[in-house]
Amino acid sequence: MINQNAAFEIKYKGPYEDTLGSKPLSDMTSMEESDASVWRYFRKRLHDEYGL
């Protein structure tokens, strides 16, 4: 999980909040929409399980 979160930060050159998290859904490509959904899932799991 932590590795996947890091992979997204590398791919999008920053944390979720500064990248896909601040981009309107209507401006996202289908790949970005998919990545944003998966990234949110991993972030929630990291928060719920590890308090990160």
URCORRA-V614019 format. One record per backbone hydrogen bond with DSSP energy under -0.5 kcal/mol. CO is the residue of the C=O (numbers start at 1). NH is the residue of the N-H. If there is no record, write none. Layout:
co->(CO	CO)
nh->(NH	NH)
//
This chain:
co->(1	2	3	4	5	6	7	8	9	10	15	15	16	16	19	20	24	25	29	30	31	32	33	34	35	36	37	38	39	40	41	42	43	44	45	46	46	47)
nh->(5	6	7	8	9	10	11	12	14	13	18	19	19	21	22	23	27	28	33	34	35	36	37	38	39	40	41	42	43	44	45	46	47	48	49	50	52	51)
//
